Amino acid sequence: MVSMVDKDGKLIPEQGGARSTSPAPVVIRKGLDIDIVK
């Protein structure tokens, strides 16, 4: 499972394909690997 989180590490609800959703995800967490999306 992949989880989207904001800059504070809080989970972001599903966006349902919407664009310009706030807060925008800055990190995708998958398992134990955390890579910042640039």
N, CA, C and O atoms as a Maestro MAE file, in Angstrom:
{
 s_m_m2io_version
 :::
 2.0.0
}

f_m_ct {
 s_m_title
 :::
 protein
 m_atom[152] {
  # First column is atom index #
  i_m_mmod_type
  r_m_x_coord
  r_m_y_coord
  r_m_z_coord
  i_m_residue_number
  s_m_chain_name
  s_m_pdb_residue_name
  s_m_pdb_atom_name
  i_m_atomic_number
  :::
  1 25 0.847 -1.189 0.000 1 A "MET " " N  " 7
  2 3 0.000 0.000 0.000 1 A "MET " " CA " 6
  3 2 0.885 1.242 0.000 1 A "MET " " C  " 6
  4 15 1.889 1.298 0.711 1 A "MET " " O  " 8
  5 25 0.515 2.221 -0.789 2 A "VAL " " N  " 7
  6 3 1.243 3.482 -0.875 2 A "VAL " " CA " 6
  7 2 0.413 4.552 -0.203 2 A "VAL " " C  " 6
  8 15 -0.784 4.674 -0.465 2 A "VAL " " O  " 8
  9 25 1.044 5.332 0.669 3 A "SER " " N  " 7
  10 3 0.339 6.398 1.379 3 A "SER " " CA " 6
  11 2 0.950 7.738 1.023 3 A "SER " " C  " 6
  12 15 2.171 7.881 0.968 3 A "SER " " O  " 8
  13 25 0.090 8.725 0.780 4 A "MET " " N  " 7
  14 3 0.552 10.085 0.523 4 A "MET " " CA " 6
  15 2 0.557 10.848 1.839 4 A "MET " " C  " 6
  16 15 -0.395 10.758 2.615 4 A "MET " " O  " 8
  17 25 1.631 11.603 2.097 5 A "VAL " " N  " 7
  18 3 1.720 12.388 3.324 5 A "VAL " " CA " 6
  19 2 2.121 13.816 2.987 5 A "VAL " " C  " 6
  20 15 2.745 14.078 1.958 5 A "VAL " " O  " 8
  21 25 1.748 14.743 3.884 6 A "ASP " " N  " 7
  22 3 2.144 16.132 3.687 6 A "ASP " " CA " 6
  23 2 3.511 16.371 4.313 6 A "ASP " " C  " 6
  24 15 4.152 15.430 4.781 6 A "ASP " " O  " 8
  25 25 3.961 17.627 4.324 7 A "LYS " " N  " 7
  26 3 5.307 17.930 4.827 7 A "LYS " " CA " 6
  27 2 5.479 17.624 6.296 7 A "LYS " " C  " 6
  28 15 6.611 17.483 6.759 7 A "LYS " " O  " 8
  29 25 4.379 17.513 7.059 8 A "ASP " " N  " 7
  30 3 4.449 17.185 8.479 8 A "ASP " " CA " 6
  31 2 4.344 15.691 8.735 8 A "ASP " " C  " 6
  32 15 4.421 15.251 9.882 8 A "ASP " " O  " 8
  33 25 4.166 14.898 7.665 9 A "GLY " " N  " 7
  34 3 4.074 13.456 7.808 9 A "GLY " " CA " 6
  35 2 2.674 12.958 8.093 9 A "GLY " " C  " 6
  36 15 2.493 11.781 8.406 9 A "GLY " " O  " 8
  37 25 1.669 13.834 7.991 10 A "LYS " " N  " 7
  38 3 0.283 13.423 8.230 10 A "LYS " " CA " 6
  39 2 -0.306 12.875 6.938 10 A "LYS " " C  " 6
  40 15 -0.034 13.384 5.851 10 A "LYS " " O  " 8
  41 25 -1.111 11.837 7.072 11 A "LEU " " N  " 7
  42 3 -1.715 11.220 5.891 11 A "LEU " " CA " 6
  43 2 -2.679 12.175 5.205 11 A "LEU " " C  " 6
  44 15 -3.392 12.934 5.860 11 A "LEU " " O  " 8
  45 25 -2.691 12.128 3.885 12 A "ILE " " N  " 7
  46 3 -3.599 12.940 3.082 12 A "ILE " " CA " 6
  47 2 -4.699 12.028 2.560 12 A "ILE " " C  " 6
  48 15 -4.409 10.941 2.060 12 A "ILE " " O  " 8
  49 25 -5.968 12.453 2.667 13 A "PRO " " N  " 7
  50 3 -7.057 11.616 2.159 13 A "PRO " " CA " 6
  51 2 -6.970 11.437 0.646 13 A "PRO " " C  " 6
  52 15 -6.324 12.221 -0.050 13 A "PRO " " O  " 8
  53 25 -7.632 10.391 0.151 14 A "GLU " " N  " 7
  54 3 -7.619 10.129 -1.285 14 A "GLU " " CA " 6
  55 2 -8.176 11.323 -2.041 14 A "GLU " " C  " 6
  56 15 -9.161 11.934 -1.626 14 A "GLU " " O  " 8
  57 25 -7.531 11.648 -3.156 15 A "GLN " " N  " 7
  58 3 -7.935 12.813 -3.930 15 A "GLN " " CA " 6
  59 2 -8.942 12.465 -5.018 15 A "GLN " " C  " 6
  60 15 -9.588 13.352 -5.576 15 A "GLN " " O  " 8
  61 25 -9.075 11.197 -5.318 16 A "GLY " " N  " 7
  62 3 -10.059 10.783 -6.317 16 A "GLY " " CA " 6
  63 2 -9.810 11.351 -7.699 16 A "GLY " " C  " 6
  64 15 -10.760 11.631 -8.429 16 A "GLY " " O  " 8
  65 25 -8.546 11.528 -8.075 17 A "GLY " " N  " 7
  66 3 -8.218 12.031 -9.405 17 A "GLY " " CA " 6
  67 2 -8.321 13.533 -9.540 17 A "GLY " " C  " 6
  68 15 -8.091 14.070 -10.624 17 A "GLY " " O  " 8
  69 25 -8.665 14.236 -8.449 18 A "ALA " " N  " 7
  70 3 -8.785 15.691 -8.512 18 A "ALA " " CA " 6
  71 2 -7.399 16.327 -8.597 18 A "ALA " " C  " 6
  72 15 -6.422 15.792 -8.074 18 A "ALA " " O  " 8
  73 25 -7.334 17.470 -9.261 19 A "ARG " " N  " 7
  74 3 -6.074 18.209 -9.343 19 A "ARG " " CA " 6
  75 2 -6.143 19.422 -8.425 19 A "ARG " " C  " 6
  76 15 -7.225 19.848 -8.021 19 A "ARG " " O  " 8
  77 25 -4.996 19.964 -8.104 20 A "SER " " N  " 7
  78 3 -4.896 21.144 -7.229 20 A "SER " " CA " 6
  79 2 -5.547 20.897 -5.881 20 A "SER " " C  " 6
  80 15 -6.174 21.793 -5.316 20 A "SER " " O  " 8
  81 25 -5.399 19.685 -5.366 21 A "THR " " N  " 7
  82 3 -5.957 19.345 -4.066 21 A "THR " " CA " 6
  83 2 -5.029 19.858 -2.977 21 A "THR " " C  " 6
  84 15 -3.810 19.716 -3.067 21 A "THR " " O  " 8
  85 25 -5.612 20.451 -1.959 22 A "SER " " N  " 7
  86 3 -4.818 20.954 -0.842 22 A "SER " " CA " 6
  87 2 -5.196 20.199 0.419 22 A "SER " " C  " 6
  88 15 -6.390 20.013 0.655 22 A "SER " " O  " 8
  89 25 -4.255 19.749 1.247 23 A "PRO " " N  " 7
  90 3 -2.811 19.907 1.045 23 A "PRO " " CA " 6
  91 2 -2.275 18.938 0.003 23 A "PRO " " C  " 6
  92 15 -2.744 17.805 -0.104 23 A "PRO " " O  " 8
  93 25 -1.299 19.388 -0.755 24 A "ALA " " N  " 7
  94 3 -0.709 18.537 -1.779 24 A "ALA " " CA " 6
  95 2 0.302 17.590 -1.140 24 A "ALA " " C  " 6
  96 15 1.031 17.994 -0.234 24 A "ALA " " O  " 8
  97 25 0.359 16.343 -1.592 25 A "PRO " " N  " 7
  98 3 1.329 15.404 -1.026 25 A "PRO " " CA " 6
  99 2 2.755 15.788 -1.403 25 A "PRO " " C  " 6
  100 15 3.011 16.219 -2.528 25 A "PRO " " O  " 8
  101 25 3.674 15.633 -0.467 26 A "VAL " " N  " 7
  102 3 5.078 15.899 -0.754 26 A "VAL " " CA " 6
  103 2 5.915 14.633 -0.655 26 A "VAL " " C  " 6
  104 15 7.027 14.584 -1.181 26 A "VAL " " O  " 8
  105 25 5.396 13.618 0.006 27 A "VAL " " N  " 7
  106 3 6.141 12.374 0.182 27 A "VAL " " CA " 6
  107 2 5.214 11.202 -0.098 27 A "VAL " " C  " 6
  108 15 4.053 11.210 0.310 27 A "VAL " " O  " 8
  109 25 5.727 10.196 -0.794 28 A "ILE " " N  " 7
  110 3 4.991 8.950 -0.980 28 A "ILE " " CA " 6
  111 2 5.680 7.903 -0.117 28 A "ILE " " C  " 6
  112 15 6.867 7.628 -0.296 28 A "ILE " " O  " 8
  113 25 4.936 7.318 0.821 29 A "ARG " " N  " 7
  114 3 5.508 6.291 1.695 29 A "ARG " " CA " 6
  115 2 5.095 4.921 1.186 29 A "ARG " " C  " 6
  116 15 3.916 4.680 0.929 29 A "ARG " " O  " 8
  117 25 6.047 4.034 1.040 30 A "LYS " " N  " 7
  118 3 5.746 2.664 0.625 30 A "LYS " " CA " 6
  119 2 6.614 1.744 1.463 30 A "LYS " " C  " 6
  120 15 7.832 1.702 1.295 30 A "LYS " " O  " 8
  121 25 5.993 1.019 2.351 31 A "GLY " " N  " 7
  122 3 6.752 0.142 3.231 31 A "GLY " " CA " 6
  123 2 7.669 0.952 4.132 31 A "GLY " " C  " 6
  124 15 7.241 1.931 4.744 31 A "GLY " " O  " 8
  125 25 8.925 0.546 4.214 32 A "LEU " " N  " 7
  126 3 9.885 1.242 5.066 32 A "LEU " " CA " 6
  127 2 10.707 2.263 4.295 32 A "LEU " " C  " 6
  128 15 11.471 3.021 4.893 32 A "LEU " " O  " 8
  129 25 10.557 2.292 2.963 33 A "ASP " " N  " 7
  130 3 11.329 3.229 2.148 33 A "ASP " " CA " 6
  131 2 10.569 4.537 2.020 33 A "ASP " " C  " 6
  132 15 9.395 4.548 1.648 33 A "ASP " " O  " 8
  133 25 11.236 5.632 2.327 34 A "ILE " " N  " 7
  134 3 10.625 6.953 2.166 34 A "ILE " " CA " 6
  135 2 11.532 7.757 1.242 34 A "ILE " " C  " 6
  136 15 12.682 8.042 1.575 34 A "ILE " " O  " 8
  137 25 10.999 8.115 0.083 35 A "ASP " " N  " 7
  138 3 11.744 8.931 -0.875 35 A "ASP " " CA " 6
  139 2 10.972 10.220 -1.108 35 A "ASP " " C  " 6
  140 15 9.768 10.187 -1.363 35 A "ASP " " O  " 8
  141 25 11.653 11.346 -1.022 36 A "ILE " " N  " 7
  142 3 10.992 12.633 -1.268 36 A "ILE " " CA " 6
  143 2 10.841 12.808 -2.772 36 A "ILE " " C  " 6
  144 15 11.791 12.618 -3.531 36 A "ILE " " O  " 8
  145 25 9.637 13.172 -3.190 37 A "VAL " " N  " 7
  146 3 9.355 13.402 -4.598 37 A "VAL " " CA " 6
  147 2 9.739 14.832 -4.926 37 A "VAL " " C  " 6
  148 15 9.245 15.773 -4.306 37 A "VAL " " O  " 8
  149 25 10.626 14.995 -5.907 38 A "LYS " " N  " 7
  150 3 11.077 16.345 -6.273 38 A "LYS " " CA " 6
  151 2 10.598 16.685 -7.654 38 A "LYS " " C  " 6
  152 15 10.870 17.778 -8.151 38 A "LYS " " O  " 8
  :::
 }
 m_bond[151] {
  # First column is bond index #
  i_m_from
  i_m_to
  i_m_order
  :::
  1 1 2 1
  2 2 3 1
  3 3 4 2
  4 3 5 1
  5 5 6 1
  6 6 7 1
  7 7 8 2
  8 7 9 1
  9 9 10 1
  10 10 11 1
  11 11 12 2
  12 11 13 1
  13 13 14 1
  14 14 15 1
  15 15 16 2
  16 15 17 1
  17 17 18 1
  18 18 19 1
  19 19 20 2
  20 19 21 1
  21 21 22 1
  22 22 23 1
  23 23 24 2
  24 23 25 1
  25 25 26 1
  26 26 27 1
  27 27 28 2
  28 27 29 1
  29 29 30 1
  30 30 31 1
  31 31 32 2
  32 31 33 1
  33 33 34 1
  34 34 35 1
  35 35 36 2
  36 35 37 1
  37 37 38 1
  38 38 39 1
  39 39 40 2
  40 39 41 1
  41 41 42 1
  42 42 43 1
  43 43 44 2
  44 43 45 1
  45 45 46 1
  46 46 47 1
  47 47 48 2
  48 47 49 1
  49 49 50 1
  50 50 51 1
  51 51 52 2
  52 51 53 1
  53 53 54 1
  54 54 55 1
  55 55 56 2
  56 55 57 1
  57 57 58 1
  58 58 59 1
  59 59 60 2
  60 59 61 1
  61 61 62 1
  62 62 63 1
  63 63 64 2
  64 63 65 1
  65 65 66 1
  66 66 67 1
  67 67 68 2
  68 67 69 1
  69 69 70 1
  70 70 71 1
  71 71 72 2
  72 71 73 1
  73 73 74 1
  74 74 75 1
  75 75 76 2
  76 75 77 1
  77 77 78 1
  78 78 79 1
  79 79 80 2
  80 79 81 1
  81 81 82 1
  82 82 83 1
  83 83 84 2
  84 83 85 1
  85 85 86 1
  86 86 87 1
  87 87 88 2
  88 87 89 1
  89 89 90 1
  90 90 91 1
  91 91 92 2
  92 91 93 1
  93 93 94 1
  94 94 95 1
  95 95 96 2
  96 95 97 1
  97 97 98 1
  98 98 99 1
  99 99 100 2
  100 99 101 1
  101 101 102 1
  102 102 103 1
  103 103 104 2
  104 103 105 1
  105 105 106 1
  106 106 107 1
  107 107 108 2
  108 107 109 1
  109 109 110 1
  110 110 111 1
  111 111 112 2
  112 111 113 1
  113 113 114 1
  114 114 115 1
  115 115 116 2
  116 115 117 1
  117 117 118 1
  118 118 119 1
  119 119 120 2
  120 119 121 1
  121 121 122 1
  122 122 123 1
  123 123 124 2
  124 123 125 1
  125 125 126 1
  126 126 127 1
  127 127 128 2
  128 127 129 1
  129 129 130 1
  130 130 131 1
  131 131 132 2
  132 131 133 1
  133 133 134 1
  134 134 135 1
  135 135 136 2
  136 135 137 1
  137 137 138 1
  138 138 139 1
  139 139 140 2
  140 139 141 1
  141 141 142 1
  142 142 143 1
  143 143 144 2
  144 143 145 1
  145 145 146 1
  146 146 147 1
  147 147 148 2
  148 147 149 1
  149 149 150 1
  150 150 151 1
  151 151 152 2
  :::
 }
}
